[in-house]
Amino acid sequence: MYRFFEQLSSRIAAPFMGEHSRNGKVWHCRCGQSLFFRNSQCLACSAALGYQPQQSRLSSLQSGPQVDTWLLDADPDAGVFRRCANLDSPAACNWLLPANDHDGLCIACSLNRTIPDLSVPENHERWRKVEIAKRRLVAQLLSLGLQVIPKAVDEETGLAFDFIGIDLKGKTPTTGHANGLITLDIEEADDAHREQVRVQMHEPYRTLLGHFRHETGHYYWERLVANSGWLEPFRSLFGDERERYAEALDRHYRQGAPLDWQQHYVSAYATMHPWEDWAETWAHYLHMMDAVDTALGFGMSAREMDFDYQPFAPSTLFDPQHPGAPAFLSFVNAWIELAGMLNELSRSMGQPDFYPFVLSSAVIAKLHFIHLVIQQEGGRADEVLAQ
């Protein structure tokens, strides 16, 4: 589970090794039907399905030894499980939890501090969309070896989500992060509203998953970088985060991004403050990892395409001498090729580019820095798991 990047690297090196080389995105029911991350029931044989986050796998289920308990067809010896209590709610959660965990909620749903007001009819569908995005985020964080601790377990260092709307005074909530609490305006789950805001903000894209990936970047900066040996290297690369945030925010919205921002940042918003540069780059790192993993899981690769792209050189990386530098460079170059192919596919359907960004050498160095931070944390998680 915590060796995600090592497995991904081997698949990048040999993407067509065969079916056994694919993992993480497509599973199979006991009847042979293909299963996907969101599924809670097999469409072919109606078998109950459940996602086991500890092993990053979806499996058909068979009845367990007690009522409302289940065994995995993929691994009957893996233990006894319960289905998340939110399965039959608008959240439609298909995740599993150990049968001896009587809280009733899986790891993803246990992060919710406030759910939308379900007396508002529109919020049923909005909550479903929000939870789909959040579960994908949490599954990815776990696969990378990052600790996901609910605030209900550890108030000081845990993570929680508030999905809220306009309050009694008519005030609209602001999507953001503060001390491990991620707040989302539930209206962001309305496609028309989100597109309107995207246009107003001059953003190339705006998604629920993108929001979550960005805001968890702030959370993990506090967990992994602040008060650690990574802080000074962070400042040399991203800038000094001690700059007053309110002043930086005001300057950004008055003056906008520098004209040459694309040479140094992944997005215009990243120019605002070092914290936002980190969070934006963190979000793109997660985008890239998940997209490459998904593409390889379906046997997609742009390796044989004749794209006129100049591969990034080792000198582009934050630490060119790091033992894992060649693997990361292969990942980045595979992403550049894949994004080019997917952009052309989007254009062929008259849609906006799949990935409307250009990655500069400076951004590649920042991505590599984030990669090293995550790899170190994932390694520690691996050590803890082995104890």
C-alpha positions as CSV (number, residue, x, y, z in Angstrom):
1,M,0.0,0.0,0.0
2,Y,2.7,2.5,0.9
3,R,4.9,1.6,-2.1
4,F,2.6,3.3,-4.6
5,F,5.2,5.2,-6.5
6,E,7.6,2.3,-6.8
7,Q,4.8,0.3,-8.4
8,L,3.8,3.2,-10.6
9,S,7.4,3.7,-11.8
10,S,7.6,0.0,-12.8
11,R,4.4,0.4,-14.8
12,I,5.7,3.6,-16.5
13,A,8.8,1.7,-17.5
14,A,6.9,-1.3,-18.9
15,P,3.3,-0.1,-19.5
16,F,2.3,-3.1,-21.7
17,M,3.6,-5.9,-19.5
18,G,0.1,-7.4,-19.4
19,E,-3.0,-7.5,-17.3
20,H,-1.1,-8.4,-14.1
21,S,0.8,-5.1,-14.3
22,R,-2.4,-3.0,-14.0
23,N,-3.9,-2.2,-10.6
24,G,-5.8,0.3,-8.6
25,K,-8.6,1.4,-10.9
26,V,-10.4,-1.7,-12.3
27,W,-11.3,-4.7,-10.2
28,H,-13.5,-7.8,-11.0
29,C,-16.6,-9.2,-9.4
30,R,-16.7,-12.9,-8.6
31,C,-18.9,-13.2,-11.7
32,G,-16.1,-11.7,-13.8
33,Q,-17.8,-8.3,-14.4
34,S,-15.5,-5.2,-14.3
35,L,-15.9,-3.1,-11.2
36,F,-15.0,0.6,-10.7
37,F,-14.2,2.7,-7.7
38,R,-17.8,4.2,-7.2
39,N,-19.7,0.9,-7.5
40,S,-21.6,-0.5,-4.5
41,Q,-23.4,-3.3,-6.5
42,C,-22.4,-5.4,-9.4
43,L,-24.6,-4.6,-12.4
44,A,-24.3,-8.1,-13.8
45,C,-25.0,-10.4,-10.8
46,S,-26.2,-7.9,-8.2
47,A,-23.5,-8.9,-5.7
48,A,-22.8,-6.4,-2.9
49,L,-19.5,-4.6,-3.3
50,G,-17.3,-2.8,-0.9
51,Y,-14.1,-0.7,-1.0
52,Q,-11.4,-1.7,1.5
53,P,-9.2,1.4,1.9
54,Q,-6.4,-0.4,3.8
55,Q,-5.6,-2.4,0.7
56,S,-7.0,0.0,-1.9
57,R,-9.3,-2.5,-3.5
58,L,-12.9,-3.0,-4.4
59,S,-14.3,-6.5,-3.9
60,S,-17.6,-8.4,-4.2
61,L,-18.8,-9.5,-0.8
62,Q,-20.3,-12.6,0.8
63,S,-22.2,-12.8,4.0
64,G,-20.0,-12.9,7.2
65,P,-20.4,-14.9,10.4
66,Q,-22.7,-12.3,12.0
67,V,-25.7,-10.3,10.7
68,D,-24.6,-7.3,8.6
69,T,-21.0,-8.5,8.4
70,W,-19.2,-9.3,5.2
71,L,-16.2,-11.2,3.8
72,L,-14.2,-10.2,0.7
73,D,-14.4,-12.5,-2.3
74,A,-11.0,-11.1,-3.3
75,D,-9.5,-12.3,0.0
76,P,-11.8,-14.2,2.4
77,D,-9.0,-14.3,5.0
78,A,-8.6,-10.5,5.1
79,G,-11.1,-10.3,8.0
80,V,-14.7,-9.5,8.7
81,F,-16.1,-6.1,7.6
82,R,-19.1,-3.9,7.9
83,R,-20.4,-1.6,5.2
84,C,-20.3,2.2,6.0
85,A,-23.4,3.5,7.7
86,N,-23.6,6.2,4.9
87,L,-24.2,3.5,2.2
88,D,-28.0,4.2,2.3
89,S,-27.7,7.9,2.7
90,P,-27.4,10.5,-0.1
91,A,-23.6,10.1,0.3
92,A,-24.0,6.5,-1.0
93,C,-20.7,5.4,0.5
94,N,-19.4,2.0,-0.7
95,W,-16.5,1.8,1.8
96,L,-15.9,-0.9,4.4
97,L,-14.7,-0.8,8.0
98,P,-13.6,-3.5,10.3
99,A,-16.5,-5.4,11.9
100,N,-15.3,-4.6,15.4
101,D,-15.4,-0.8,14.6
102,H,-18.8,0.1,16.0
103,D,-18.7,3.8,15.1
104,G,-20.4,2.8,11.9
105,L,-18.6,5.2,9.6
106,C,-15.6,4.5,7.3
107,I,-12.4,6.5,7.5
108,A,-13.6,8.9,4.8
109,C,-17.0,9.6,6.3
110,S,-15.6,9.9,9.8
111,L,-13.8,13.1,8.6
112,N,-17.1,14.9,8.2
113,R,-17.8,17.4,11.0
114,T,-20.8,19.0,9.3
115,I,-22.8,17.6,6.5
116,P,-25.2,19.7,4.3
117,D,-28.6,20.6,5.5
118,L,-30.6,17.7,4.0
119,S,-33.9,19.6,4.5
120,V,-32.8,21.5,1.4
121,P,-33.8,19.1,-1.5
122,E,-30.9,20.2,-3.7
123,N,-28.4,19.2,-1.1
124,H,-29.0,15.5,-1.4
125,E,-27.4,15.5,-4.9
126,R,-24.8,18.0,-3.9
127,W,-23.7,15.9,-0.9
128,R,-23.4,12.8,-3.2
129,K,-21.1,14.7,-5.5
130,V,-19.0,16.1,-2.7
131,E,-18.6,12.6,-1.1
132,I,-17.5,11.0,-4.4
133,A,-14.8,13.6,-4.7
134,K,-13.7,13.3,-1.1
135,R,-13.5,9.5,-1.2
136,R,-11.3,9.7,-4.2
137,L,-9.1,12.2,-2.4
138,V,-8.9,10.1,0.8
139,A,-8.2,6.9,-1.1
140,Q,-5.2,8.6,-2.8
141,L,-3.8,10.1,0.4
142,L,-3.9,6.6,2.0
143,S,-2.3,5.0,-1.1
144,L,0.6,7.5,-0.8
145,G,1.2,6.5,2.8
146,L,0.0,9.8,4.2
147,Q,-1.7,9.7,7.6
148,V,-5.4,10.5,7.6
149,I,-6.5,11.1,11.2
150,P,-10.1,12.4,11.9
151,K,-10.4,15.4,14.2
152,A,-12.8,13.3,16.2
153,V,-9.7,11.2,17.2
154,D,-7.1,14.0,17.5
155,E,-8.6,17.5,17.7
156,E,-5.2,19.2,17.5
157,T,-3.6,17.5,14.5
158,G,-6.6,15.7,12.8
159,L,-8.5,16.5,9.6
160,A,-12.2,17.4,9.3
161,F,-14.7,18.7,6.7
162,D,-17.6,21.2,7.0
163,F,-20.0,21.1,4.0
164,I,-22.2,24.1,4.7
165,G,-24.4,26.7,2.9
166,I,-25.6,30.2,3.5
167,D,-26.1,30.9,7.3
168,L,-29.1,32.4,9.0
169,K,-27.6,35.9,8.5
170,G,-27.3,35.3,4.7
171,K,-23.5,35.0,4.8
172,T,-22.0,32.6,2.2
173,P,-19.3,30.4,3.6
174,T,-15.8,30.6,2.2
175,T,-14.0,27.5,1.0
176,G,-10.7,27.2,2.8
177,H,-8.6,25.5,5.4
178,A,-7.9,26.4,9.1
179,N,-6.1,24.2,11.6
180,G,-7.1,21.0,9.9
181,L,-10.7,22.0,9.2
182,I,-11.6,22.2,5.5
183,T,-14.7,24.2,4.7
184,L,-16.6,23.9,1.4
185,D,-19.5,26.0,0.3
186,I,-21.9,23.2,-0.6
187,E,-23.1,25.3,-3.6
188,E,-19.8,24.4,-5.2
189,A,-21.4,21.0,-6.0
190,D,-23.8,22.8,-8.3
191,D,-22.3,22.6,-11.7
192,A,-23.8,25.9,-13.0
193,H,-22.8,27.8,-9.9
194,R,-19.2,26.4,-10.0
195,E,-18.8,27.3,-13.7
196,Q,-20.1,30.8,-13.1
197,V,-17.5,31.3,-10.3
198,R,-14.8,29.8,-12.5
199,V,-15.4,32.4,-15.2
200,Q,-15.6,35.2,-12.7
201,M,-12.3,34.2,-11.2
202,H,-10.6,33.7,-14.6
203,E,-9.7,30.1,-13.7
204,P,-8.8,27.5,-16.3
205,Y,-10.7,24.8,-14.3
206,R,-12.6,24.5,-11.1
207,T,-13.6,21.1,-9.6
208,L,-14.6,19.7,-6.2
209,L,-11.7,17.3,-6.3
210,G,-9.4,20.2,-7.1
211,H,-10.7,22.1,-4.1
212,F,-10.1,19.2,-1.8
213,R,-6.6,18.5,-3.2
214,H,-5.6,22.2,-2.8
215,E,-7.0,22.5,0.8
216,T,-5.3,19.3,2.0
217,G,-2.1,20.8,0.7
218,H,-2.4,23.5,3.4
219,Y,-3.2,20.8,6.0
220,Y,-0.2,18.6,5.1
221,W,2.1,21.7,4.9
222,E,1.4,22.1,8.6
223,R,1.9,18.4,9.3
224,L,5.0,17.7,7.1
225,V,6.9,20.9,6.5
226,A,6.3,23.4,9.3
227,N,8.6,22.8,12.3
228,S,10.5,20.2,10.2
229,G,13.8,19.9,8.4
230,W,12.0,20.7,5.2
231,L,11.1,24.3,6.2
232,E,14.3,26.0,5.1
233,P,14.5,24.2,1.8
234,F,10.8,25.1,1.3
235,R,11.6,28.8,1.9
236,S,14.4,28.7,-0.6
237,L,12.1,27.2,-3.3
238,F,8.6,28.6,-2.6
239,G,9.4,31.7,-0.7
240,D,9.1,32.9,3.0
241,E,5.7,32.0,4.3
242,R,6.2,34.5,7.1
243,E,5.0,37.2,4.7
244,R,1.7,38.6,6.0
245,Y,-1.0,36.6,4.3
246,A,-3.7,39.2,4.4
247,E,-1.4,41.7,2.7
248,A,-0.4,39.2,0.1
249,L,-4.1,38.4,-0.6
250,D,-5.0,42.1,-1.0
251,R,-2.0,42.7,-3.3
252,H,-2.9,39.7,-5.5
253,Y,-6.5,40.8,-6.0
254,R,-5.5,44.4,-6.7
255,Q,-2.5,43.8,-9.0
256,G,-3.1,40.2,-10.3
257,A,-0.3,37.8,-11.1
258,P,3.1,38.9,-12.5
259,L,3.2,38.9,-16.3
260,D,5.9,36.2,-16.3
261,W,4.1,34.0,-13.7
262,Q,4.0,30.9,-16.0
263,Q,7.8,30.7,-15.9
264,H,7.8,30.2,-12.1
265,Y,4.4,29.0,-10.9
266,V,1.8,26.3,-11.8
267,S,-1.1,28.8,-11.7
268,A,-1.7,32.5,-11.4
269,Y,-3.2,31.9,-7.9
270,A,0.0,30.3,-6.8
271,T,1.8,33.6,-7.1
272,M,-0.2,35.1,-4.2
273,H,1.7,33.6,-1.3
274,P,4.2,30.8,-0.6
275,W,1.4,28.8,1.1
276,E,-0.8,29.1,-2.0
277,D,2.1,28.2,-4.2
278,W,2.7,25.0,-2.2
279,A,-1.1,24.1,-2.1
280,E,-1.5,24.7,-5.8
281,T,1.6,22.6,-6.7
282,W,0.5,19.9,-4.2
283,A,-2.9,19.7,-5.9
284,H,-1.2,19.3,-9.3
285,Y,1.1,16.6,-8.0
286,L,-2.0,14.7,-6.8
287,H,-3.7,15.3,-10.2
288,M,-0.7,14.0,-12.1
289,M,-0.3,10.9,-9.9
290,D,-3.9,9.9,-10.1
291,A,-4.2,10.5,-13.8
292,V,-1.0,8.6,-14.7
293,D,-2.1,5.7,-12.5
294,T,-5.6,5.7,-14.0
295,A,-4.2,5.8,-17.6
296,L,-1.8,2.9,-17.0
297,G,-4.6,1.0,-15.3
298,F,-6.5,1.1,-18.6
299,G,-3.4,0.3,-20.7
300,M,-3.1,3.9,-22.0
301,S,0.3,5.3,-22.8
302,A,1.6,8.1,-25.1
303,R,5.0,6.5,-25.4
304,E,4.6,5.5,-29.0
305,M,3.2,8.9,-30.1
306,D,5.4,11.2,-32.0
307,F,5.0,14.3,-29.8
308,D,7.5,17.1,-30.3
309,Y,8.2,17.6,-26.6
310,Q,11.6,18.1,-25.1
311,P,11.9,15.9,-22.0
312,F,12.9,17.5,-18.8
313,A,16.5,17.0,-17.8
314,P,17.8,15.8,-14.4
315,S,19.1,19.3,-13.7
316,T,15.5,20.4,-13.6
317,L,14.8,18.5,-10.3
318,F,15.0,19.9,-6.8
319,D,17.6,17.2,-6.0
320,P,19.1,15.7,-9.2
321,Q,21.4,13.4,-7.1
322,H,18.6,11.8,-5.2
323,P,18.5,8.0,-5.8
324,G,14.9,8.2,-6.9
325,A,15.4,11.2,-9.3
326,P,15.4,9.1,-12.5
327,A,12.1,7.5,-11.6
328,F,10.5,10.8,-10.8
329,L,11.8,12.3,-14.0
330,S,10.3,9.4,-16.0
331,F,7.0,10.0,-14.2
332,V,7.0,13.7,-15.1
333,N,7.9,13.1,-18.8
334,A,5.2,10.4,-19.0
335,W,2.7,12.9,-17.6
336,I,3.7,15.5,-20.2
337,E,3.1,13.0,-23.0
338,L,-0.1,11.8,-21.6
339,A,-1.5,15.3,-21.0
340,G,-0.7,16.1,-24.6
341,M,-2.7,13.1,-25.8
342,L,-5.6,13.7,-23.5
343,N,-5.7,17.4,-24.6
344,E,-6.1,16.3,-28.2
345,L,-8.8,13.9,-27.3
346,S,-10.7,16.7,-25.5
347,R,-10.3,19.0,-28.5
348,S,-11.7,16.3,-30.8
349,M,-14.9,16.4,-28.8
350,G,-15.0,20.2,-28.8
351,Q,-14.2,20.3,-25.1
352,P,-11.6,22.5,-23.2
353,D,-8.2,21.0,-22.7
354,F,-8.0,18.1,-20.2
355,Y,-5.0,19.8,-18.6
356,P,-4.8,23.5,-19.5
357,F,-1.5,24.2,-17.9
358,V,2.2,24.4,-19.0
359,L,4.8,23.1,-16.5
360,S,8.0,25.1,-16.4
361,S,11.3,23.9,-15.1
362,A,10.8,25.9,-11.9
363,V,7.5,24.1,-11.3
364,I,9.1,20.7,-11.9
365,A,11.6,21.4,-9.1
366,K,8.7,22.3,-6.8
367,L,6.8,19.1,-7.8
368,H,10.0,17.1,-7.0
369,F,10.3,18.7,-3.6
370,I,6.7,17.8,-2.8
371,H,7.3,14.3,-4.1
372,L,10.3,13.9,-1.7
373,V,8.3,15.2,1.3
374,I,5.5,12.7,0.6
375,Q,7.9,9.8,-0.1
376,Q,9.6,10.4,3.2
377,E,6.3,10.4,5.1
378,G,5.1,7.4,3.2
379,G,8.3,5.6,4.1
380,R,7.8,6.3,7.8
381,A,4.2,5.0,7.5
382,D,5.6,1.8,6.0
383,E,8.0,1.4,8.9
384,V,5.1,1.9,11.4
385,L,3.0,-0.7,9.5
386,A,5.8,-3.2,9.7
387,Q,6.2,-2.9,13.5
